[in-house]
Amino acid sequence: MCLAIPGELIETRETGGLRIGKVRFGGITRDTCLAFVPEAGPGDYVLVHAGFAISRINEAEAARTLALLEGAGLVAEELGPEPIP
C-alpha cells in the first residue's frame, strides 16, 4: 500500500540542484525531495509520498494522521527500516 505520510521538516539543503529536506516521522527520519513544495521550510509539516513532499499540512492534522498511521503499524511499513549511516 502506498500512503502519504505526514512529517515535520527539520532541515533543508541543496543537492545536485534539488532542494532536499530531512523530514521526521515520529521516530523515523528520511531525506525527502522538496521540489513540489518550494515554500516549505524547517518547522513546517509536509505530506510525503514516494520520497517527495507533495503538500504542506498543519501541525494538528499532521499529528492526528501520524498517530492513526502509527497505531495501525503503517508508518514503519511504508518507510522501511532506518537507513544505516
Buried (B, 14 or more C-beta within 10 A) or exposed (E): EEBBBBBBBEEBEEEEEEBBBBBBBBEBBBBBBBEEBEEBEEEBBBBBBEEBBBBBBEEEEBBEBBEEBBEEEBBBEBBEEEEEE
